[in-house]
Amino acid sequence: MDKKQTEIFADGIGQIHFAGGMVRFDFVTLQPDPEGKNDPEPICNERIIMPPQGFLNAYNSMQNLIDKLLEAGVLQRTENGTAASEQK
C-alpha cells in the first residue's frame, strides 16, 4: 500500500513551549518584507505537538545526528562547545 508523505519546510523553530502536558514546537518560515526595507519576518506556519517522552526521543535522535555531522565535518564545535554550521 503506497502512503503519501507530506514534506514541510521550515527555516527554523520560532518557539518551543510546554502546555497542556504536551511539548509544542512552532515552526517558522521567513517571509520577506513587501517593501524590502526590513529583514524577513519569521511567521509561524506549522505546529508539532508531542508528549514529553516523544520530545525526549526526538531530542536524543537529533543529538545522535549532530554527533554524526560533527564526525563528518559538516558541523564544527564553537568556542563554547556547541555545534554550529559554517553557513549563516
C-alpha positions as CSV (number, residue, x, y, z in Angstrom):
1,M,0.0,0.0,0.0
2,D,1.5,3.3,-1.1
3,K,1.3,6.0,1.5
4,K,1.6,9.7,0.5
5,Q,4.0,11.6,2.7
6,T,3.8,15.3,3.3
7,E,7.0,17.4,3.3
8,I,7.1,20.5,5.4
9,F,9.8,23.1,5.1
10,A,10.8,25.4,8.0
11,D,13.5,27.9,8.3
12,G,13.6,27.2,12.0
13,I,11.8,26.8,15.2
14,G,10.3,30.0,16.5
15,Q,9.3,28.8,19.9
16,I,9.2,25.6,21.9
17,H,6.8,25.6,24.9
18,F,5.1,23.2,27.3
19,A,1.3,23.5,27.7
20,G,-1.5,21.1,28.5
21,G,1.0,18.3,29.2
22,M,2.5,18.4,25.7
23,V,5.6,19.9,24.1
24,R,4.8,22.3,21.3
25,F,7.1,23.3,18.5
26,D,6.2,26.3,16.4
27,F,8.0,26.1,13.1
28,V,8.6,29.3,11.1
29,T,9.4,30.4,7.6
30,L,11.0,33.7,6.8
31,Q,8.7,36.0,4.9
32,P,10.2,39.0,3.1
33,D,9.2,42.5,3.8
34,P,6.9,43.6,0.9
35,E,8.7,46.9,0.7
36,G,12.2,45.3,1.0
37,K,13.2,47.7,3.8
38,N,13.3,45.3,6.7
39,D,14.8,41.8,7.4
40,P,12.5,38.9,6.6
41,E,9.9,38.2,9.3
42,P,9.6,34.7,10.9
43,I,6.0,33.6,10.5
44,C,4.7,30.5,12.4
45,N,3.0,28.2,9.8
46,E,3.1,24.8,11.4
47,R,3.0,23.4,14.9
48,I,4.1,20.0,16.1
49,I,2.7,18.7,19.4
50,M,4.1,15.7,21.1
51,P,4.1,14.1,24.6
52,P,7.2,14.6,26.8
53,Q,8.5,11.1,26.0
54,G,8.2,11.8,22.3
55,F,10.1,15.0,22.8
56,L,12.9,13.2,24.6
57,N,13.1,10.6,21.9
58,A,13.3,13.3,19.2
59,Y,16.0,15.2,21.2
60,N,18.1,12.0,21.5
61,S,17.7,11.4,17.8
62,M,18.8,14.9,17.0
63,Q,21.8,14.7,19.3
64,N,22.9,11.5,17.6
65,L,22.6,13.2,14.2
66,I,24.6,16.2,15.5
67,D,27.3,13.8,16.7
68,K,27.4,12.2,13.2
69,L,27.6,15.6,11.4
70,L,30.4,16.6,13.7
71,E,32.3,13.4,12.9
72,A,31.7,14.0,9.2
73,G,33.0,17.6,9.4
74,V,29.6,19.1,8.3
75,L,29.4,20.9,11.6
76,Q,32.2,22.4,13.8
77,R,32.4,22.9,17.5
78,T,32.3,26.5,18.6
79,E,34.5,28.0,21.4
80,N,31.6,27.4,23.9
81,G,31.3,23.8,22.9
82,T,28.1,24.0,20.9
83,A,27.8,22.7,17.3
84,A,27.5,25.2,14.5
85,S,27.2,25.2,10.8
86,E,29.6,27.2,8.7
87,Q,26.7,28.6,6.7
88,K,25.0,31.7,8.0
